């Protein structure tokens, strides 16, 4: 059996994770992955960026609505408005 292994160049630092989380919070609307990556204040490798998004999703701080990133962390007014306007099934 052959298994493929993805080699991680390095792990993101805490300040990098916080920078991405802050950019998601301050976005006027829910950004796509590519748009968020391009508007970050500091540039980073896309592999590192995806690793940060994976961490934020695993910790329950973000979710994905089709292609857009939705912040689900503490007190998000945009998420509350979305929940109020959605249909209950």
C-alpha positions as CSV (number, residue, x, y, z in Angstrom):
1,X,0.0,0.0,0.0
2,X,1.4,3.4,-1.0
3,X,0.4,6.5,1.0
4,X,0.9,10.0,-0.1
5,X,2.4,12.4,2.4
6,X,2.1,16.2,2.2
7,X,5.2,17.9,3.5
8,X,4.5,21.0,5.6
9,X,7.3,23.6,5.2
10,X,6.5,25.3,8.5
11,X,3.7,25.9,10.9
12,X,2.0,29.3,11.1
13,X,2.8,31.5,14.1
14,X,0.2,32.9,16.5
15,X,0.5,36.4,15.1
16,X,-0.2,35.1,11.6
17,X,-3.3,33.2,12.8
18,X,-4.6,36.3,14.6
19,X,-3.9,38.4,11.5
20,X,-6.1,36.2,9.3
21,X,-8.8,36.0,12.0
22,X,-8.9,39.8,12.3
23,X,-9.0,40.2,8.5
24,X,-12.1,37.9,8.4
25,X,-13.8,39.8,11.2
26,X,-13.1,43.2,9.6
27,X,-14.3,42.2,6.1
28,X,-17.4,44.1,5.0
29,X,-18.9,40.9,3.5
30,X,-18.0,37.3,3.7
31,X,-14.8,36.9,1.6
32,X,-13.7,34.1,-0.6
33,X,-10.4,32.3,0.2
34,X,-8.5,34.0,-2.6
35,X,-9.8,37.5,-2.0
36,X,-9.0,37.3,1.7
37,X,-5.5,36.0,1.0
38,X,-4.8,38.8,-1.4
39,X,-6.0,41.5,1.0
40,X,-4.0,40.5,4.0
41,X,-1.7,43.2,5.5
42,X,1.3,40.9,5.3
43,X,1.9,38.4,2.5
44,X,2.3,34.7,3.2
45,X,2.5,31.5,1.2
46,X,-0.9,30.1,0.2
47,X,0.0,26.7,1.8
48,X,0.5,28.5,5.2
49,X,-2.8,30.5,4.6
50,X,-4.7,27.2,4.0
51,X,-3.2,25.8,7.1
52,X,-4.5,28.7,9.1
53,X,-8.0,28.3,7.7
54,X,-7.9,24.6,8.5
55,X,-7.0,25.4,12.1
56,X,-9.7,28.1,12.4
57,X,-12.3,25.7,11.0
58,X,-11.2,22.9,13.3
59,X,-11.4,25.2,16.3
60,X,-15.0,26.2,15.3
61,X,-14.2,29.9,14.6
62,X,-15.0,29.8,10.9
63,X,-17.2,27.8,8.6
64,X,-17.6,27.8,4.8
65,X,-20.8,28.9,3.0
66,X,-20.2,27.5,-0.5
67,X,-17.0,29.4,-1.4
68,X,-17.2,32.2,1.2
69,X,-15.7,32.2,4.7
70,X,-18.1,32.8,7.6
71,X,-16.8,33.8,11.0
72,X,-18.7,31.8,13.6
73,X,-16.8,32.9,16.7
74,X,-17.9,35.0,19.6
75,X,-20.5,37.8,19.0
76,X,-20.6,38.1,15.2
77,X,-23.3,40.6,14.2
78,X,-23.2,39.5,10.5
79,X,-23.8,35.9,11.5
80,X,-26.6,36.8,13.8
81,X,-28.3,38.8,11.0
82,X,-27.8,35.9,8.6
83,X,-29.4,33.5,11.1
84,X,-32.4,35.8,11.7
85,X,-33.1,36.2,7.9
86,X,-32.7,32.5,7.1
87,X,-35.5,30.0,6.8
88,X,-36.0,27.5,9.6
89,X,-36.4,23.9,8.4
